[in-house]
Amino acid sequence: MDAMSAMWEEARCTVNSQRIILWHLKKFFGRRITVPEKEIRELEEGVLLPICNSVEINGENVHFWHHNINEVVLH
């Protein structure tokens, strides 16, 4: 996930709202100031997503992610 996507998610901004905001920015600056959505979606194709998990250690919840080694080698 790129930094821009993370910011949109943290702001709980819907895809439709993102498009409206980006449209206004394009009109203000006269050109795009971000990478087109189509190109970002193309980057997502074929990505090996991590396995997210958590475990409790000494009363503290520790979150982590990992990959299945067999999937990594095949990928």
mmCIF file of the N, C-alpha and C atoms, coordinates in Angstrom:
data_MODEL
# 
_entry.id   MODEL 
# 
loop_
_atom_site.group_PDB 
_atom_site.id 
_atom_site.type_symbol 
_atom_site.label_atom_id 
_atom_site.label_alt_id 
_atom_site.label_comp_id 
_atom_site.label_asym_id 
_atom_site.label_entity_id 
_atom_site.label_seq_id 
_atom_site.pdbx_PDB_ins_code 
_atom_site.Cartn_x 
_atom_site.Cartn_y 
_atom_site.Cartn_z 
_atom_site.occupancy 
_atom_site.B_iso_or_equiv 
_atom_site.pdbx_formal_charge 
_atom_site.auth_seq_id 
_atom_site.auth_comp_id 
_atom_site.auth_asym_id 
_atom_site.auth_atom_id 
_atom_site.pdbx_PDB_model_num 
ATOM 1   N N  . MET A 1 1  ? 0.838   -1.167  0.000   1.00 0.00 ? 1  MET A N  1 
ATOM 2   C CA . MET A 1 1  ? 0.000   0.000   0.000   1.00 0.00 ? 1  MET A CA 1 
ATOM 3   C C  . MET A 1 1  ? 0.890   1.240   0.000   1.00 0.00 ? 1  MET A C  1 
ATOM 4   N N  . ASP A 1 2  ? 0.551   2.161   -0.879  1.00 0.00 ? 2  ASP A N  1 
ATOM 5   C CA . ASP A 1 2  ? 1.353   3.373   -0.935  1.00 0.00 ? 2  ASP A CA 1 
ATOM 6   C C  . ASP A 1 2  ? 0.901   4.370   0.134   1.00 0.00 ? 2  ASP A C  1 
ATOM 7   N N  . ALA A 1 3  ? 1.668   5.402   0.304   1.00 0.00 ? 3  ALA A N  1 
ATOM 8   C CA . ALA A 1 3  ? 1.395   6.386   1.356   1.00 0.00 ? 3  ALA A CA 1 
ATOM 9   C C  . ALA A 1 3  ? 0.069   7.102   1.133   1.00 0.00 ? 3  ALA A C  1 
ATOM 10  N N  . MET A 1 4  ? -0.246  7.384   -0.125  1.00 0.00 ? 4  MET A N  1 
ATOM 11  C CA . MET A 1 4  ? -1.491  8.101   -0.422  1.00 0.00 ? 4  MET A CA 1 
ATOM 12  C C  . MET A 1 4  ? -2.696  7.244   -0.049  1.00 0.00 ? 4  MET A C  1 
ATOM 13  N N  . SER A 1 5  ? -2.677  5.953   -0.382  1.00 0.00 ? 5  SER A N  1 
ATOM 14  C CA . SER A 1 5  ? -3.784  5.062   -0.027  1.00 0.00 ? 5  SER A CA 1 
ATOM 15  C C  . SER A 1 5  ? -3.947  4.975   1.477   1.00 0.00 ? 5  SER A C  1 
ATOM 16  N N  . ALA A 1 6  ? -2.836  4.921   2.190   1.00 0.00 ? 6  ALA A N  1 
ATOM 17  C CA . ALA A 1 6  ? -2.889  4.839   3.646   1.00 0.00 ? 6  ALA A CA 1 
ATOM 18  C C  . ALA A 1 6  ? -3.542  6.094   4.225   1.00 0.00 ? 6  ALA A C  1 
ATOM 19  N N  . MET A 1 7  ? -3.215  7.245   3.661   1.00 0.00 ? 7  MET A N  1 
ATOM 20  C CA . MET A 1 7  ? -3.813  8.493   4.155   1.00 0.00 ? 7  MET A CA 1 
ATOM 21  C C  . MET A 1 7  ? -5.316  8.517   3.899   1.00 0.00 ? 7  MET A C  1 
ATOM 22  N N  . TRP A 1 8  ? -5.754  8.068   2.709   1.00 0.00 ? 8  TRP A N  1 
ATOM 23  C CA . TRP A 1 8  ? -7.182  8.040   2.405   1.00 0.00 ? 8  TRP A CA 1 
ATOM 24  C C  . TRP A 1 8  ? -7.904  7.124   3.391   1.00 0.00 ? 8  TRP A C  1 
ATOM 25  N N  . GLU A 1 9  ? -7.325  5.952   3.667   1.00 0.00 ? 9  GLU A N  1 
ATOM 26  C CA . GLU A 1 9  ? -7.955  5.008   4.578   1.00 0.00 ? 9  GLU A CA 1 
ATOM 27  C C  . GLU A 1 9  ? -8.015  5.564   5.994   1.00 0.00 ? 9  GLU A C  1 
ATOM 28  N N  . GLU A 1 10 ? -6.946  6.188   6.459   1.00 0.00 ? 10 GLU A N  1 
ATOM 29  C CA . GLU A 1 10 ? -6.933  6.765   7.802   1.00 0.00 ? 10 GLU A CA 1 
ATOM 30  C C  . GLU A 1 10 ? -7.983  7.866   7.931   1.00 0.00 ? 10 GLU A C  1 
ATOM 31  N N  . ALA A 1 11 ? -8.221  8.590   6.862   1.00 0.00 ? 11 ALA A N  1 
ATOM 32  C CA . ALA A 1 11 ? -9.218  9.660   6.871   1.00 0.00 ? 11 ALA A CA 1 
ATOM 33  C C  . ALA A 1 11 ? -10.630 9.125   6.662   1.00 0.00 ? 11 ALA A C  1 
ATOM 34  N N  . ARG A 1 12 ? -10.748 7.815   6.437   1.00 0.00 ? 12 ARG A N  1 
ATOM 35  C CA . ARG A 1 12 ? -12.042 7.174   6.167   1.00 0.00 ? 12 ARG A CA 1 
ATOM 36  C C  . ARG A 1 12 ? -12.761 7.862   5.005   1.00 0.00 ? 12 ARG A C  1 
ATOM 37  N N  . CYS A 1 13 ? -12.005 8.137   3.963   1.00 0.00 ? 13 CYS A N  1 
ATOM 38  C CA . CYS A 1 13 ? -12.517 8.821   2.787   1.00 0.00 ? 13 CYS A CA 1 
ATOM 39  C C  . CYS A 1 13 ? -12.927 7.774   1.743   1.00 0.00 ? 13 CYS A C  1 
ATOM 40  N N  . THR A 1 14 ? -14.183 7.808   1.321   1.00 0.00 ? 14 THR A N  1 
ATOM 41  C CA . THR A 1 14 ? -14.659 6.838   0.340   1.00 0.00 ? 14 THR A CA 1 
ATOM 42  C C  . THR A 1 14 ? -14.003 7.079   -1.023  1.00 0.00 ? 14 THR A C  1 
ATOM 43  N N  . VAL A 1 15 ? -14.061 6.069   -1.882  1.00 0.00 ? 15 VAL A N  1 
ATOM 44  C CA . VAL A 1 15 ? -13.467 6.189   -3.218  1.00 0.00 ? 15 VAL A CA 1 
ATOM 45  C C  . VAL A 1 15 ? -14.136 7.322   -3.992  1.00 0.00 ? 15 VAL A C  1 
ATOM 46  N N  . ASN A 1 16 ? -15.450 7.437   -3.869  1.00 0.00 ? 16 ASN A N  1 
ATOM 47  C CA . ASN A 1 16 ? -16.167 8.506   -4.571  1.00 0.00 ? 16 ASN A CA 1 
ATOM 48  C C  . ASN A 1 16 ? -15.703 9.878   -4.079  1.00 0.00 ? 16 ASN A C  1 
ATOM 49  N N  . SER A 1 17 ? -15.540 10.022  -2.763  1.00 0.00 ? 17 SER A N  1 
ATOM 50  C CA . SER A 1 17 ? -15.053 11.295  -2.209  1.00 0.00 ? 17 SER A CA 1 
ATOM 51  C C  . SER A 1 17 ? -13.637 11.593  -2.684  1.00 0.00 ? 17 SER A C  1 
ATOM 52  N N  . GLN A 1 18 ? -12.809 10.565  -2.765  1.00 0.00 ? 18 GLN A N  1 
ATOM 53  C CA . GLN A 1 18 ? -11.437 10.744  -3.256  1.00 0.00 ? 18 GLN A CA 1 
ATOM 54  C C  . GLN A 1 18 ? -11.447 11.294  -4.677  1.00 0.00 ? 18 GLN A C  1 
ATOM 55  N N  . ARG A 1 19 ? -12.306 10.709  -5.503  1.00 0.00 ? 19 ARG A N  1 
ATOM 56  C CA . ARG A 1 19 ? -12.391 11.146  -6.902  1.00 0.00 ? 19 ARG A CA 1 
ATOM 57  C C  . ARG A 1 19 ? -12.821 12.608  -6.999  1.00 0.00 ? 19 ARG A C  1 
ATOM 58  N N  . ILE A 1 20 ? -13.775 13.005  -6.179  1.00 0.00 ? 20 ILE A N  1 
ATOM 59  C CA . ILE A 1 20 ? -14.259 14.387  -6.193  1.00 0.00 ? 20 ILE A CA 1 
ATOM 60  C C  . ILE A 1 20 ? -13.136 15.340  -5.755  1.00 0.00 ? 20 ILE A C  1 
ATOM 61  N N  . ILE A 1 21 ? -12.439 14.996  -4.688  1.00 0.00 ? 21 ILE A N  1 
ATOM 62  C CA . ILE A 1 21 ? -11.336 15.830  -4.200  1.00 0.00 ? 21 ILE A CA 1 
ATOM 63  C C  . ILE A 1 21 ? -10.249 15.946  -5.269  1.00 0.00 ? 21 ILE A C  1 
ATOM 64  N N  . LEU A 1 22 ? -9.876  14.812  -5.879  1.00 0.00 ? 22 LEU A N  1 
ATOM 65  C CA . LEU A 1 22 ? -8.831  14.832  -6.908  1.00 0.00 ? 22 LEU A CA 1 
ATOM 66  C C  . LEU A 1 22 ? -9.275  15.629  -8.140  1.00 0.00 ? 22 LEU A C  1 
ATOM 67  N N  . TRP A 1 23 ? -10.571 15.577  -8.468  1.00 0.00 ? 23 TRP A N  1 
ATOM 68  C CA . TRP A 1 23 ? -11.088 16.356  -9.593  1.00 0.00 ? 23 TRP A CA 1 
ATOM 69  C C  . TRP A 1 23 ? -10.915 17.849  -9.316  1.00 0.00 ? 23 TRP A C  1 
ATOM 70  N N  . HIS A 1 24 ? -11.252 18.267  -8.086  1.00 0.00 ? 24 HIS A N  1 
ATOM 71  C CA . HIS A 1 24 ? -11.103 19.680  -7.721  1.00 0.00 ? 24 HIS A CA 1 
ATOM 72  C C  . HIS A 1 24 ? -9.630  20.100  -7.731  1.00 0.00 ? 24 HIS A C  1 
ATOM 73  N N  . LEU A 1 25 ? -8.746  19.238  -7.259  1.00 0.00 ? 25 LEU A N  1 
ATOM 74  C CA . LEU A 1 25 ? -7.314  19.558  -7.283  1.00 0.00 ? 25 LEU A CA 1 
ATOM 75  C C  . LEU A 1 25 ? -6.806  19.706  -8.713  1.00 0.00 ? 25 LEU A C  1 
ATOM 76  N N  . LYS A 1 26 ? -7.290  18.822  -9.604  1.00 0.00 ? 26 LYS A N  1 
ATOM 77  C CA . LYS A 1 26 ? -6.885  18.911  -11.008 1.00 0.00 ? 26 LYS A CA 1 
ATOM 78  C C  . LYS A 1 26 ? -7.368  20.224  -11.620 1.00 0.00 ? 26 LYS A C  1 
ATOM 79  N N  . LYS A 1 27 ? -8.598  20.610  -11.311 1.00 0.00 ? 27 LYS A N  1 
ATOM 80  C CA . LYS A 1 27 ? -9.130  21.876  -11.845 1.00 0.00 ? 27 LYS A CA 1 
ATOM 81  C C  . LYS A 1 27 ? -8.336  23.068  -11.304 1.00 0.00 ? 27 LYS A C  1 
ATOM 82  N N  . PHE A 1 28 ? -7.960  23.033  -10.027 1.00 0.00 ? 28 PHE A N  1 
ATOM 83  C CA . PHE A 1 28 ? -7.226  24.138  -9.417  1.00 0.00 ? 28 PHE A CA 1 
ATOM 84  C C  . PHE A 1 28 ? -5.825  24.267  -9.995  1.00 0.00 ? 28 PHE A C  1 
ATOM 85  N N  . PHE A 1 29 ? -5.084  23.125  -10.086 1.00 0.00 ? 29 PHE A N  1 
ATOM 86  C CA . PHE A 1 29 ? -3.699  23.163  -10.554 1.00 0.00 ? 29 PHE A CA 1 
ATOM 87  C C  . PHE A 1 29 ? -3.570  23.078  -12.073 1.00 0.00 ? 29 PHE A C  1 
ATOM 88  N N  . GLY A 1 30 ? -4.649  22.704  -12.759 1.00 0.00 ? 30 GLY A N  1 
ATOM 89  C CA . GLY A 1 30 ? -4.608  22.624  -14.215 1.00 0.00 ? 30 GLY A CA 1 
ATOM 90  C C  . GLY A 1 30 ? -4.038  21.324  -14.744 1.00 0.00 ? 30 GLY A C  1 
ATOM 91  N N  . ARG A 1 31 ? -3.670  20.423  -13.876 1.00 0.00 ? 31 ARG A N  1 
ATOM 92  C CA . ARG A 1 31 ? -3.159  19.097  -14.279 1.00 0.00 ? 31 ARG A CA 1 
ATOM 93  C C  . ARG A 1 31 ? -3.251  18.173  -13.082 1.00 0.00 ? 31 ARG A C  1 
ATOM 94  N N  . ARG A 1 32 ? -3.070  16.888  -13.358 1.00 0.00 ? 32 ARG A N  1 
ATOM 95  C CA . ARG A 1 32 ? -3.087  15.905  -12.276 1.00 0.00 ? 32 ARG A CA 1 
ATOM 96  C C  . ARG A 1 32 ? -1.891  16.113  -11.357 1.00 0.00 ? 32 ARG A C  1 
ATOM 97  N N  . ILE A 1 33 ? -2.115  15.929  -10.064 1.00 0.00 ? 33 ILE A N  1 
ATOM 98  C CA . ILE A 1 33 ? -0.988  16.009  -9.137  1.00 0.00 ? 33 ILE A CA 1 
ATOM 99  C C  . ILE A 1 33 ? -0.756  14.648  -8.468  1.00 0.00 ? 33 ILE A C  1 
ATOM 100 N N  . THR A 1 34 ? -1.539  13.639  -8.890  1.00 0.00 ? 34 THR A N  1 
ATOM 101 C CA . THR A 1 34 ? -1.374  12.273  -8.384  1.00 0.00 ? 34 THR A CA 1 
ATOM 102 C C  . THR A 1 34 ? -1.331  11.304  -9.550  1.00 0.00 ? 34 THR A C  1 
ATOM 103 N N  . VAL A 1 35 ? -0.939  10.090  -9.269  1.00 0.00 ? 35 VAL A N  1 
ATOM 104 C CA . VAL A 1 35 ? -0.914  9.034   -10.284 1.00 0.00 ? 35 VAL A CA 1 
ATOM 105 C C  . VAL A 1 35 ? -2.349  8.628   -10.579 1.00 0.00 ? 35 VAL A C  1 
ATOM 106 N N  . PRO A 1 36 ? -2.703  8.386   -11.854 1.00 0.00 ? 36 PRO A N  1 
ATOM 107 C CA . PRO A 1 36 ? -4.070  7.972   -12.183 1.00 0.00 ? 36 PRO A CA 1 
ATOM 108 C C  . PRO A 1 36 ? -4.462  6.677   -11.451 1.00 0.00 ? 36 PRO A C  1 
ATOM 109 N N  . GLU A 1 37 ? -5.727  6.603   -11.067 1.00 0.00 ? 37 GLU A N  1 
ATOM 110 C CA . GLU A 1 37 ? -6.251  5.449   -10.326 1.00 0.00 ? 37 GLU A CA 1 
ATOM 111 C C  . GLU A 1 37 ? -6.025  4.140   -11.090 1.00 0.00 ? 37 GLU A C  1 
ATOM 112 N N  . LYS A 1 38 ? -6.157  4.182   -12.404 1.00 0.00 ? 38 LYS A N  1 
ATOM 113 C CA . LYS A 1 38 ? -5.965  2.979   -13.227 1.00 0.00 ? 38 LYS A CA 1 
ATOM 114 C C  . LYS A 1 38 ? -4.562  2.419   -13.048 1.00 0.00 ? 38 LYS A C  1 
ATOM 115 N N  . GLU A 1 39 ? -3.567  3.285   -13.024 1.00 0.00 ? 39 GLU A N  1 
ATOM 116 C CA . GLU A 1 39 ? -2.184  2.828   -12.868 1.00 0.00 ? 39 GLU A CA 1 
ATOM 117 C C  . GLU A 1 39 ? -1.945  2.240   -11.477 1.00 0.00 ? 39 GLU A C  1 
ATOM 118 N N  . ILE A 1 40 ? -2.582  2.803   -10.466 1.00 0.00 ? 40 ILE A N  1 
ATOM 119 C CA . ILE A 1 40 ? -2.441  2.276   -9.109  1.00 0.00 ? 40 ILE A CA 1 
ATOM 120 C C  . ILE A 1 40 ? -3.067  0.887   -9.031  1.00 0.00 ? 40 ILE A C  1 
ATOM 121 N N  . ARG A 1 41 ? -4.247  0.716   -9.649  1.00 0.00 ? 41 ARG A N  1 
ATOM 122 C CA . ARG A 1 41 ? -4.910  -0.585  -9.642  1.00 0.00 ? 41 ARG A CA 1 
ATOM 123 C C  . ARG A 1 41 ? -4.087  -1.630  -10.383 1.00 0.00 ? 41 ARG A C  1 
ATOM 124 N N  . GLU A 1 42 ? -3.405  -1.243  -11.449 1.00 0.00 ? 42 GLU A N  1 
ATOM 125 C CA . GLU A 1 42 ? -2.557  -2.178  -12.188 1.00 0.00 ? 42 GLU A CA 1 
ATOM 126 C C  . GLU A 1 42 ? -1.397  -2.676  -11.327 1.00 0.00 ? 42 GLU A C  1 
ATOM 127 N N  . LEU A 1 43 ? -0.888  -1.831  -10.435 1.00 0.00 ? 43 LEU A N  1 
ATOM 128 C CA . LEU A 1 43 ? 0.193   -2.236  -9.542  1.00 0.00 ? 43 LEU A CA 1 
ATOM 129 C C  . LEU A 1 43 ? -0.255  -3.307  -8.554  1.00 0.00 ? 43 LEU A C  1 
ATOM 130 N N  . GLU A 1 44 ? -1.543  -3.307  -8.199  1.00 0.00 ? 44 GLU A N  1 
ATOM 131 C CA . GLU A 1 44 ? -2.070  -4.259  -7.229  1.00 0.00 ? 44 GLU A CA 1 
ATOM 132 C C  . GLU A 1 44 ? -2.183  -5.666  -7.790  1.00 0.00 ? 44 GLU A C  1 
ATOM 133 N N  . GLU A 1 45 ? -2.256  -5.820  -9.111  1.00 0.00 ? 45 GLU A N  1 
ATOM 134 C CA . GLU A 1 45 ? -2.429  -7.132  -9.715  1.00 0.00 ? 45 GLU A CA 1 
ATOM 135 C C  . GLU A 1 45 ? -1.213  -8.012  -9.451  1.00 0.00 ? 45 GLU A C  1 
ATOM 136 N N  . GLY A 1 46 ? -1.461  -9.200  -8.968  1.00 0.00 ? 46 GLY A N  1 
ATOM 137 C CA . GLY A 1 46 ? -0.392  -10.158 -8.746  1.00 0.00 ? 46 GLY A CA 1 
ATOM 138 C C  . GLY A 1 46 ? 0.395   -9.953  -7.459  1.00 0.00 ? 46 GLY A C  1 
ATOM 139 N N  . VAL A 1 47 ? -0.070  -9.084  -6.588  1.00 0.00 ? 47 VAL A N  1 
ATOM 140 C CA . VAL A 1 47 ? 0.636   -8.818  -5.335  1.00 0.00 ? 47 VAL A CA 1 
ATOM 141 C C  . VAL A 1 47 ? 0.377   -9.957  -4.360  1.00 0.00 ? 47 VAL A C  1 
ATOM 142 N N  . LEU A 1 48 ? 1.413   -10.387 -3.676  1.00 0.00 ? 48 LEU A N  1 
ATOM 143 C CA . LEU A 1 48 ? 1.297   -11.419 -2.653  1.00 0.00 ? 48 LEU A CA 1 
ATOM 144 C C  . LEU A 1 48 ? 0.996   -10.727 -1.323  1.00 0.00 ? 48 LEU A C  1 
ATOM 145 N N  . LEU A 1 49 ? -0.235  -10.856 -0.867  1.00 0.00 ? 49 LEU A N  1 
ATOM 146 C CA . LEU A 1 49 ? -0.653  -10.173 0.354   1.00 0.00 ? 49 LEU A CA 1 
ATOM 147 C C  . LEU A 1 49 ? -0.117  -10.887 1.591   1.00 0.00 ? 49 LEU A C  1 
ATOM 148 N N  . PRO A 1 50 ? 0.269   -10.134 2.607   1.00 0.00 ? 50 PRO A N  1 
ATOM 149 C CA . PRO A 1 50 ? 0.779   -10.749 3.837   1.00 0.00 ? 50 PRO A CA 1 
ATOM 150 C C  . PRO A 1 50 ? -0.351  -11.349 4.671   1.00 0.00 ? 50 PRO A C  1 
ATOM 151 N N  . ILE A 1 51 ? 0.012   -12.274 5.525   1.00 0.00 ? 51 ILE A N  1 
ATOM 152 C CA . ILE A 1 51 ? -0.922  -12.860 6.479   1.00 0.00 ? 51 ILE A CA 1 
ATOM 153 C C  . ILE A 1 51 ? -0.771  -12.052 7.766   1.00 0.00 ? 51 ILE A C  1 
ATOM 154 N N  . CYS A 1 52 ? -1.844  -11.409 8.199   1.00 0.00 ? 52 CYS A N  1 
ATOM 155 C CA . CYS A 1 52 ? -1.804  -10.581 9.406   1.00 0.00 ? 52 CYS A CA 1 
ATOM 156 C C  . CYS A 1 52 ? -2.307  -11.397 10.588  1.00 0.00 ? 52 CYS A C  1 
ATOM 157 N N  . ASN A 1 53 ? -1.644  -11.252 11.724  1.00 0.00 ? 53 ASN A N  1 
ATOM 158 C CA . ASN A 1 53 ? -2.017  -12.012 12.904  1.00 0.00 ? 53 ASN A CA 1 
ATOM 159 C C  . ASN A 1 53 ? -1.608  -11.234 14.150  1.00 0.00 ? 53 ASN A C  1 
ATOM 160 N N  . SER A 1 54 ? -2.019  -11.721 15.289  1.00 0.00 ? 54 SER A N  1 
ATOM 161 C CA . SER A 1 54 ? -1.597  -11.126 16.552  1.00 0.00 ? 54 SER A CA 1 
ATOM 162 C C  . SER A 1 54 ? -1.529  -12.224 17.604  1.00 0.00 ? 54 SER A C  1 
ATOM 163 N N  . VAL A 1 55 ? -0.732  -11.971 18.626  1.00 0.00 ? 55 VAL A N  1 
ATOM 164 C CA . VAL A 1 55 ? -0.565  -12.917 19.720  1.00 0.00 ? 55 VAL A CA 1 
ATOM 165 C C  . VAL A 1 55 ? -0.427  -12.122 21.009  1.00 0.00 ? 55 VAL A C  1 
ATOM 166 N N  . GLU A 1 56 ? -0.896  -12.702 22.098  1.00 0.00 ? 56 GLU A N  1 
ATOM 167 C CA . GLU A 1 56 ? -0.783  -12.020 23.386  1.00 0.00 ? 56 GLU A CA 1 
ATOM 168 C C  . GLU A 1 56 ? 0.469   -12.526 24.110  1.00 0.00 ? 56 GLU A C  1 
ATOM 169 N N  . ILE A 1 57 ? 1.348   -11.600 24.460  1.00 0.00 ? 57 ILE A N  1 
ATOM 170 C CA . ILE A 1 57 ? 2.578   -11.927 25.169  1.00 0.00 ? 57 ILE A CA 1 
ATOM 171 C C  . ILE A 1 57 ? 2.634   -11.059 26.422  1.00 0.00 ? 57 ILE A C  1 
ATOM 172 N N  . ASN A 1 58 ? 2.683   -11.709 27.560  1.00 0.00 ? 58 ASN A N  1 
ATOM 173 C CA . ASN A 1 58 ? 2.720   -11.002 28.851  1.00 0.00 ? 58 ASN A CA 1 
ATOM 174 C C  . ASN A 1 58 ? 1.611   -9.956  28.974  1.00 0.00 ? 58 ASN A C  1 
ATOM 175 N N  . GLY A 1 59 ? 0.415   -10.328 28.532  1.00 0.00 ? 59 GLY A N  1 
ATOM 176 C CA . GLY A 1 59 ? -0.724  -9.433  28.641  1.00 0.00 ? 59 GLY A CA 1 
ATOM 177 C C  . GLY A 1 59 ? -0.773  -8.328  27.603  1.00 0.00 ? 59 GLY A C  1 
ATOM 178 N N  . GLU A 1 60 ? 0.188   -8.294  26.703  1.00 0.00 ? 60 GLU A N  1 
ATOM 179 C CA . GLU A 1 60 ? 0.227   -7.257  25.658  1.00 0.00 ? 60 GLU A CA 1 
ATOM 180 C C  . GLU A 1 60 ? -0.045  -7.903  24.305  1.00 0.00 ? 60 GLU A C  1 
ATOM 181 N N  . ASN A 1 61 ? -0.923  -7.292  23.527  1.00 0.00 ? 61 ASN A N  1 
ATOM 182 C CA . ASN A 1 61 ? -1.261  -7.812  22.207  1.00 0.00 ? 61 ASN A CA 1 
ATOM 183 C C  . ASN A 1 61 ? -0.214  -7.352  21.197  1.00 0.00 ? 61 ASN A C  1 
ATOM 184 N N  . VAL A 1 62 ? 0.471   -8.297  20.566  1.00 0.00 ? 62 VAL A N  1 
ATOM 185 C CA . VAL A 1 62 ? 1.505   -7.984  19.587  1.00 0.00 ? 62 VAL A CA 1 
ATOM 186 C C  . VAL A 1 62 ? 0.986   -8.359  18.201  1.00 0.00 ? 62 VAL A C  1 
ATOM 187 N N  . HIS A 1 63 ? 0.924   -7.377  17.310  1.00 0.00 ? 63 HIS A N  1 
ATOM 188 C CA . HIS A 1 63 ? 0.454   -7.601  15.942  1.00 0.00 ? 63 HIS A CA 1 
ATOM 189 C C  . HIS A 1 63 ? 1.658   -7.803  15.028  1.00 0.00 ? 63 HIS A C  1 
ATOM 190 N N  . PHE A 1 64 ? 1.509   -8.702  14.059  1.00 0.00 ? 64 PHE A N  1 
ATOM 191 C CA . PHE A 1 64 ? 2.594   -8.963  13.109  1.00 0.00 ? 64 PHE A CA 1 
ATOM 192 C C  . PHE A 1 64 ? 2.010   -9.482  11.801  1.00 0.00 ? 64 PHE A C  1 
ATOM 193 N N  . TRP A 1 65 ? 2.852   -9.528  10.789  1.00 0.00 ? 65 TRP A N  1 
ATOM 194 C CA . TRP A 1 65 ? 2.457   -10.115 9.517   1.00 0.00 ? 65 TRP A CA 1 
ATOM 195 C C  . TRP A 1 65 ? 3.595   -10.975 9.005   1.00 0.00 ? 65 TRP A C  1 
ATOM 196 N N  . HIS A 1 66 ? 3.249   -11.921 8.149   1.00 0.00 ? 66 HIS A N  1 
ATOM 197 C CA . HIS A 1 66 ? 4.252   -12.819 7.577   1.00 0.00 ? 66 HIS A CA 1 
ATOM 198 C C  . HIS A 1 66 ? 3.727   -13.356 6.251   1.00 0.00 ? 66 HIS A C  1 
ATOM 199 N N  . HIS A 1 67 ? 4.598   -14.052 5.528   1.00 0.00 ? 67 HIS A N  1 
ATOM 200 C CA . HIS A 1 67 ? 4.230   -14.710 4.274   1.00 0.00 ? 67 HIS A CA 1 
ATOM 201 C C  . HIS A 1 67 ? 4.475   -16.202 4.412   1.00 0.00 ? 67 HIS A C  1 
ATOM 202 N N  . ASN A 1 68 ? 3.651   -16.986 3.742   1.00 0.00 ? 68 ASN A N  1 
ATOM 203 C CA . ASN A 1 68 ? 3.890   -18.421 3.650   1.00 0.00 ? 68 ASN A CA 1 
ATOM 204 C C  . ASN A 1 68 ? 5.074   -18.612 2.702   1.00 0.00 ? 68 ASN A C  1 
ATOM 205 N N  . ILE A 1 69 ? 6.132   -19.237 3.179   1.00 0.00 ? 69 ILE A N  1 
ATOM 206 C CA . ILE A 1 69 ? 7.370   -19.352 2.380   1.00 0.00 ? 69 ILE A CA 1 
ATOM 207 C C  . ILE A 1 69 ? 7.148   -20.069 1.055   1.00 0.00 ? 69 ILE A C  1 
ATOM 208 N N  . ASN A 1 70 ? 6.262   -21.048 1.037   1.00 0.00 ? 70 ASN A N  1 
ATOM 209 C CA . ASN A 1 70 ? 5.993   -21.767 -0.217  1.00 0.00 ? 70 ASN A CA 1 
ATOM 210 C C  . ASN A 1 70 ? 5.374   -20.838 -1.252  1.00 0.00 ? 70 ASN A C  1 
ATOM 211 N N  . GLU A 1 71 ? 4.442   -19.981 -0.831  1.00 0.00 ? 71 GLU A N  1 
ATOM 212 C CA . GLU A 1 71 ? 3.829   -19.020 -1.748  1.00 0.00 ? 71 GLU A CA 1 
ATOM 213 C C  . GLU A 1 71 ? 4.844   -17.990 -2.246  1.00 0.00 ? 71 GLU A C  1 
ATOM 214 N N  . VAL A 1 72 ? 5.757   -17.578 -1.368  1.00 0.00 ? 72 VAL A N  1 
ATOM 215 C CA . VAL A 1 72 ? 6.775   -16.604 -1.754  1.00 0.00 ? 72 VAL A CA 1 
ATOM 216 C C  . VAL A 1 72 ? 7.675   -17.191 -2.838  1.00 0.00 ? 72 VAL A C  1 
ATOM 217 N N  . VAL A 1 73 ? 8.103   -18.427 -2.650  1.00 0.00 ? 73 VAL A N  1 
ATOM 218 C CA . VAL A 1 73 ? 8.997   -19.063 -3.626  1.00 0.00 ? 73 VAL A CA 1 
ATOM 219 C C  . VAL A 1 73 ? 8.279   -19.247 -4.957  1.00 0.00 ? 73 VAL A C  1 
ATOM 220 N N  . LEU A 1 74 ? 7.014   -19.665 -4.925  1.00 0.00 ? 74 LEU A N  1 
ATOM 221 C CA . LEU A 1 74 ? 6.258   -19.860 -6.163  1.00 0.00 ? 74 LEU A CA 1 
ATOM 222 C C  . LEU A 1 74 ? 5.931   -18.535 -6.852  1.00 0.00 ? 74 LEU A C  1 
ATOM 223 N N  . HIS A 1 75 ? 5.800   -17.498 -6.068  1.00 0.00 ? 75 HIS A N  1 
ATOM 224 C CA . HIS A 1 75 ? 5.444   -16.194 -6.614  1.00 0.00 ? 75 HIS A CA 1 
ATOM 225 C C  . HIS A 1 75 ? 6.616   -15.610 -7.372  1.00 0.00 ? 75 HIS A C  1 
# 
